[in-house]
Amino acid sequence: MKFLVNHIEFDFDDDELTHNEKVDILDDNIGYWDADDEDDLIDEITTASGWCIKSIDYDHLATYS
């Protein structure tokens, strides 16, 4: 399945990152993702980013064959 991640909030509370570092991490994870389902999407992003997700807004994109 294809997903378009529109907004994501990571759990940055426990780390001291600069504003620019946080923006870079967010920018790297906004956009199109391939995943089996919502749980897999969250796992994929968590693994790729190294950060736990607090909230996520995405659209499931219809696929046609």
N, C-alpha and C positions, 0 to 999 in steps of 0.2 A: 504494500500500500504506500501511497505517497501522501505526505503531510507537508503543510506550509506552516511553519512556526512563526507566528506574528509577534508574540511577546513572551518573554521568559524572565523569571526572577530566580536567581540563584541564592543559596544560603551563604552569603559572604560575611555574615555577622562575626564569625570567629577568627577571621584573618584580617591582616592589615594590608589591603591592596590600595593602590592609588585609584583615583577616579578613572584615569585613562586606562589602567589595567582592567578594571571592571567593564568599561565600555568595550574594550577589545574582546573580552571573553563573551560578552553579550552579542556583539556583532558577528563573532565567529559561529554562533549557534542559532541565529535567526535565519530563516530561509527554508529551503526544501530539504526534506529528510525522507528516506525510505525505511519503513519499519513494518513488522507484521501486524501490530495493533498499538493501542495507546500505551500499554505497559512496556512494550518493546521500544517504542519511541522514547519514553522516559529513560529506559536503560541505556539506549544508544547515546543519548545526549549526555547523560551522567558519565558514562564511560569516556566519551570523546572529550568532554570538558574537564572532568576531574572534580566537578562540583555537584552537590545535591540540589535538586530543584525544589523551590518553595511553591511556585505556581507557574503555569504554562497556559498560553492561549494559542490554539492552532486550528487549522481547517484541514479536514480530510478531503483530499482531492480525488475526484472520480477518475477511474482509469477505464479506458475503453480498449477492447481488443479488435 
